[in-house]
Amino acid sequence: MTRLRKAMLEELERRNFSESTTRTYIRTVEDFARYFHRRPDHLGPKHVREYQAQLFTKRKLAPNTVTQRLAALRFFFIKTLRKPWSVAETPYPKKVVHLPTILSQEEVARLINAADTPFHRMLLMTTYATGVRRAELAHLKVSDIDSQRMVIHVQGGKGRKDRDVMLSPKLLEALREYWHGLRRKPKIWLFPGNRWHTAEHPVTTKVVWHACQIAAQRAGITKHTHPHTLRHCFATHLLEAGADLRTIQVLLGHRDLEETTIYLHLSHKHLGATASPLDALDLSPLPTNDTPARKK
C-alpha cells in the first residue's frame, strides 16, 4: 500500500465513511492518476478539469456519477493533501433528476411469483415488504427480525444510521415457511452467501440484483426493473394506500423530507385526484371534417 493510499484511507476511516464510499473514492483517485500516468499528488486543478471533461465526452458518464468522482478528488486534495480546492475552477455538473420506474402491485406480484428459487423469492419479498436498500437487505441478521414488536431492525444503513421498518405478517409467515424448509439454519445472517447459502458471510448485493433481473425476465416485465425499483414501489404504494410522507421518510431512512416528495410525482392516486385546468373550460364541440370552413 502506498503512502498516499494509506493516508487517504485513514482520513476516510476517521470520518466513518461507508465501505462502498471508501472503495469509490480510492478507485477514483487511482483512475485519476492512471489517466495522466502520474502520481496524484503531482496533479492539479487543470488536470481535474481535463479529467472531468473526458468523463463526459469519452466515457459518457451520467452527471450524477461525475459529481461523485469530483467529490472523491475534492476529498483527496483537501483532506489528504491539505491543498486548496476552488469550486469556481472545477464546478460540479448540474444535477439531473429522473423519475424512477414504478411497477403496479399486480406487476410486483408477478415479479415475486416469477423468482426462480425460494431464496430469490425471499430476497424480492423482503425488499418490497420493507423498502430496504440492496446493501441493507444483504446485511440483515436473523436477530434483526423482531416478531414480538413486528419490526425489522436495519442496522448501519446509509449514513451509518439505524432504523426500524415494519414486519409484514405475510412476510413473517413466508420467512418462517422458508426457514423450516432449510436443512442448515442460518446462525447470523438472514441471507447467507455462497452457492448453498450456508456461508459465514452475507449474500452479495450482486445476487440481489440478479434475482431481480431473472424474475423480471421470467415475468415478462419490460420496464427497467432492479432491486431499487422495489424500494420505489414500496414508497409509492404506501403513499397511495394513505401513508403520510413523514412516515415514509422515516421508513426509507431519508435524511431530508424533500427526497421523499418525489413519490408525489409517482403516485397514481395523487395524480389522478388532481384535475387539469382544461376540465374547467366551457368549450364548444370539436368541429367535424364535414363542417364548412369559416369564411375569412
C-alpha positions as CSV (number, residue, x, y, z in Angstrom):
1,M,0.0,0.0,0.0
2,T,1.4,3.4,-1.0
3,R,1.8,6.2,1.5
4,L,-0.8,8.3,-0.2
5,R,-3.4,5.5,-0.3
6,K,-2.8,4.8,3.3
7,A,-3.2,8.4,4.2
8,M,-6.4,8.8,2.3
9,L,-7.8,5.6,3.9
10,E,-7.0,6.9,7.3
11,E,-8.8,10.2,6.6
12,L,-11.9,8.3,5.3
13,E,-11.9,5.9,8.3
14,R,-11.6,8.8,10.8
15,R,-14.8,10.3,9.3
16,N,-16.5,6.9,9.4
17,F,-17.3,6.8,5.7
18,S,-19.1,3.7,4.5
19,E,-17.2,0.9,2.8
20,S,-18.8,1.5,-0.6
21,T,-18.0,5.2,-0.5
22,T,-14.4,4.4,0.6
23,R,-14.0,2.0,-2.3
24,T,-15.4,4.5,-4.8
25,Y,-13.2,7.4,-3.5
26,I,-10.0,5.2,-3.6
27,R,-10.7,3.9,-7.1
28,T,-11.4,7.3,-8.4
29,V,-8.1,8.7,-7.3
30,E,-6.3,5.6,-8.7
31,D,-8.2,6.1,-12.0
32,F,-7.3,9.8,-12.0
33,A,-3.6,9.1,-11.6
34,R,-3.7,6.3,-14.2
35,Y,-5.3,8.6,-16.8
36,F,-2.3,11.0,-16.6
37,H,0.3,8.3,-15.9
38,R,1.5,10.4,-12.9
39,R,1.2,10.4,-9.1
40,P,-2.0,12.1,-8.0
41,D,-0.1,14.5,-5.7
42,H,1.7,15.8,-8.8
43,L,-1.6,16.8,-10.4
44,G,-3.6,20.0,-10.0
45,P,-6.8,21.8,-11.0
46,K,-6.1,21.8,-14.7
47,H,-5.8,18.1,-14.6
48,V,-9.1,17.8,-12.7
49,R,-10.8,19.9,-15.3
50,E,-9.4,17.7,-18.2
51,Y,-10.3,14.5,-16.3
52,Q,-13.8,15.8,-15.7
53,A,-14.3,16.7,-19.4
54,Q,-13.3,13.2,-20.6
55,L,-15.6,11.6,-18.1
56,F,-18.4,13.2,-20.1
57,T,-17.0,13.2,-23.6
58,K,-15.2,9.8,-23.8
59,R,-16.8,7.7,-21.0
60,K,-20.3,9.1,-21.4
61,L,-20.9,9.0,-17.6
62,A,-24.0,10.5,-16.1
63,P,-23.8,13.9,-14.4
64,N,-24.5,12.4,-11.0
65,T,-21.7,9.9,-11.4
66,V,-19.3,12.7,-12.5
67,T,-20.3,14.6,-9.4
68,Q,-19.4,11.6,-7.2
69,R,-16.0,11.4,-8.9
70,L,-15.3,15.1,-8.3
71,A,-16.3,14.7,-4.6
72,A,-13.7,12.0,-4.3
73,L,-11.0,14.2,-5.9
74,R,-12.1,17.1,-3.7
75,F,-11.7,14.9,-0.6
76,F,-8.3,13.8,-1.7
77,F,-6.9,17.3,-2.4
78,I,-8.4,18.9,0.7
79,K,-8.3,16.2,3.4
80,T,-5.3,14.1,2.3
81,L,-3.0,16.6,0.6
82,R,-4.2,19.6,2.6
83,K,-4.4,21.7,-0.7
84,P,-7.0,24.3,-1.6
85,W,-9.9,23.4,-3.9
86,S,-11.6,26.1,-6.0
87,V,-15.3,25.3,-6.8
88,A,-15.1,28.1,-9.4
89,E,-12.3,26.4,-11.3
90,T,-13.9,22.9,-11.1
91,P,-17.7,23.4,-10.9
92,Y,-19.9,20.4,-10.3
93,P,-22.2,19.5,-13.2
94,K,-25.8,20.3,-13.0
95,K,-27.7,17.5,-11.2
96,V,-30.1,15.5,-13.2
97,V,-33.2,14.2,-11.6
98,H,-35.0,11.3,-13.3
99,L,-38.3,9.9,-12.1
100,P,-37.8,6.2,-11.2
101,T,-39.7,3.4,-12.8
102,I,-42.8,2.2,-10.8
103,L,-44.4,-1.2,-11.1
104,S,-48.1,-1.7,-10.3
105,Q,-49.0,-4.0,-7.4
106,E,-50.0,-6.6,-10.0
107,E,-46.6,-6.4,-11.7
108,V,-44.8,-6.7,-8.3
109,A,-46.8,-9.9,-7.6
110,R,-45.8,-11.3,-11.0
111,L,-42.2,-10.4,-10.3
112,I,-42.1,-12.2,-7.0
113,N,-44.0,-15.2,-8.3
114,A,-41.5,-15.5,-11.1
115,A,-38.5,-15.9,-8.8
116,D,-36.5,-18.9,-9.9
117,T,-35.6,-20.2,-6.4
118,P,-37.1,-19.9,-3.0
119,F,-34.0,-17.9,-1.9
120,H,-34.5,-15.4,-4.7
121,R,-38.2,-15.2,-3.8
122,M,-37.5,-14.3,-0.2
123,L,-35.0,-11.6,-1.3
124,L,-37.6,-10.0,-3.5
125,M,-40.4,-10.3,-1.0
126,T,-38.3,-8.8,1.8
127,T,-37.1,-5.9,-0.4
128,Y,-40.7,-4.9,-1.4
129,A,-42.1,-5.5,2.1
130,T,-39.6,-3.3,3.8
131,G,-38.3,-0.9,1.2
132,V,-34.7,-1.5,2.3
133,R,-31.7,-0.9,0.0
134,R,-29.7,-3.7,-1.5
135,A,-26.8,-3.5,0.9
136,E,-29.2,-3.2,3.9
137,L,-31.0,-6.3,2.7
138,A,-27.8,-8.3,2.3
139,H,-26.7,-7.4,5.8
140,L,-29.9,-8.2,7.7
141,K,-29.3,-10.6,10.5
142,V,-31.5,-13.3,12.0
143,S,-31.6,-11.3,15.2
144,D,-32.9,-8.3,13.3
145,I,-36.3,-10.0,12.9
146,D,-38.4,-8.9,15.9
147,S,-41.6,-10.8,15.8
148,Q,-42.7,-9.6,19.2
149,R,-42.8,-5.9,18.1
150,M,-43.4,-6.8,14.4
151,V,-40.5,-4.7,13.2
152,I,-37.2,-5.4,11.4
153,H,-34.1,-3.6,12.7
154,V,-32.0,-2.1,9.9
155,Q,-28.5,-1.6,11.3
156,G,-25.8,0.6,9.8
157,G,-28.0,1.8,6.9
158,K,-26.9,4.6,4.6
159,G,-25.1,7.3,6.6
160,R,-24.4,4.7,9.3
161,K,-27.9,5.2,10.6
162,D,-30.1,2.5,12.3
163,R,-33.8,2.4,11.8
164,D,-36.8,0.1,12.2
165,V,-39.2,-0.9,9.4
166,M,-42.5,-2.8,9.7
167,L,-42.5,-6.6,9.7
168,S,-45.4,-7.6,7.4
169,P,-47.3,-10.6,8.8
170,K,-47.3,-12.1,5.3
171,L,-43.5,-11.7,5.1
172,L,-43.1,-13.2,8.6
173,E,-45.1,-16.2,7.6
174,A,-43.1,-16.6,4.4
175,L,-39.8,-16.3,6.2
176,R,-40.9,-19.0,8.7
177,E,-42.0,-21.3,6.0
178,Y,-38.7,-20.8,4.1
179,W,-36.8,-21.3,7.4
180,H,-38.4,-24.6,8.1
181,G,-37.5,-25.9,4.7
182,L,-33.8,-25.2,5.2
183,R,-31.5,-28.2,6.0
184,R,-29.0,-25.9,7.7
185,K,-30.4,-23.0,9.6
186,P,-28.5,-19.6,9.3
187,K,-26.9,-18.6,12.6
188,I,-26.0,-14.9,11.9
189,W,-27.1,-13.7,8.5
190,L,-30.7,-13.9,7.4
191,F,-29.5,-14.4,3.8
192,P,-26.0,-16.1,3.9
193,G,-23.7,-16.2,1.0
194,N,-22.2,-18.9,-1.3
195,R,-23.9,-21.2,-3.7
196,W,-25.8,-23.2,-1.0
197,H,-26.4,-20.1,1.2
198,T,-24.6,-21.6,4.2
199,A,-21.6,-19.3,4.4
200,E,-20.5,-17.3,7.5
201,H,-20.7,-14.1,5.4
202,P,-23.8,-12.4,3.9
203,V,-25.0,-12.7,0.4
204,T,-23.6,-10.1,-2.0
205,T,-25.6,-7.3,-3.5
206,K,-25.0,-8.7,-7.0
207,V,-27.0,-11.8,-6.1
208,V,-29.9,-9.5,-5.1
209,W,-29.5,-7.7,-8.5
210,H,-29.5,-10.9,-10.5
211,A,-32.5,-12.3,-8.6
212,C,-34.5,-9.2,-9.7
213,Q,-33.3,-9.4,-13.3
214,I,-34.1,-13.1,-13.7
215,A,-37.5,-12.7,-12.2
216,A,-38.3,-9.7,-14.4
217,Q,-37.4,-11.6,-17.5
218,R,-39.4,-14.7,-16.4
219,A,-42.4,-12.5,-15.6
220,G,-42.2,-10.8,-19.0
221,I,-41.8,-7.3,-17.4
222,T,-40.3,-5.0,-20.0
223,K,-39.9,-2.0,-17.7
224,H,-36.3,-1.4,-16.5
225,T,-36.5,-3.2,-13.2
226,H,-33.9,-3.6,-10.5
227,P,-33.9,-4.0,-6.7
228,H,-34.2,-0.3,-6.1
229,T,-37.3,-0.3,-8.2
230,L,-39.0,-2.4,-5.4
231,R,-37.9,0.3,-2.9
232,H,-39.6,2.9,-5.0
233,C,-42.7,0.7,-5.4
234,F,-42.8,0.2,-1.6
235,A,-42.9,4.0,-1.0
236,T,-45.3,4.8,-3.9
237,H,-47.8,2.1,-2.9
238,L,-47.6,3.2,0.7
239,L,-48.5,6.7,-0.3
240,E,-51.3,5.5,-2.5
241,A,-52.6,3.5,0.5
242,G,-52.8,6.6,2.6
243,A,-49.5,6.7,4.5
244,D,-48.1,10.3,5.1
245,L,-44.8,11.5,3.6
246,R,-43.2,11.9,7.1
247,T,-43.8,8.2,7.9
248,I,-42.5,7.1,4.5
249,Q,-39.4,9.3,5.0
250,V,-38.6,7.5,8.3
251,L,-39.2,4.1,6.9
252,L,-36.9,4.8,3.9
253,G,-34.2,6.4,6.1
254,H,-34.2,9.6,4.1
255,R,-32.3,12.4,5.7
256,D,-34.5,15.1,4.1
257,L,-38.2,15.1,3.5
258,E,-37.5,16.7,0.1
259,E,-36.1,13.3,-1.0
260,T,-39.4,11.7,-0.2
261,T,-41.6,14.2,-2.0
262,I,-40.6,12.7,-5.4
263,Y,-43.2,9.9,-4.7
264,L,-45.9,12.6,-5.0
265,H,-44.9,12.7,-8.7
266,L,-45.2,8.9,-9.0
267,S,-48.4,8.2,-7.1
268,H,-51.2,7.4,-9.5
269,K,-53.7,8.2,-6.8
270,H,-52.4,11.7,-6.2
271,L,-52.0,12.4,-9.9
272,G,-55.5,11.1,-10.6
273,A,-57.0,13.2,-7.8
274,T,-55.7,16.4,-9.3
275,A,-57.9,17.8,-12.1
276,S,-56.3,19.5,-15.1
277,P,-57.4,23.2,-15.6
278,L,-58.7,22.2,-19.0
279,D,-61.6,20.4,-17.3
280,A,-62.9,23.7,-16.1
281,L,-63.2,25.3,-19.5
282,D,-66.5,25.6,-21.3
283,L,-65.5,24.6,-24.9
284,S,-67.6,24.2,-28.0
285,P,-67.8,20.8,-29.6
286,L,-64.9,19.7,-31.8
287,P,-65.9,20.5,-35.5
288,T,-66.2,17.6,-37.8
289,N,-64.4,17.2,-41.1
290,D,-67.8,17.9,-42.8
291,T,-68.1,21.3,-41.1
292,P,-67.5,24.0,-43.8
293,A,-64.6,26.3,-43.0
294,R,-65.4,29.8,-41.8
295,K,-65.1,32.5,-44.5
296,K,-62.3,35.0,-43.9
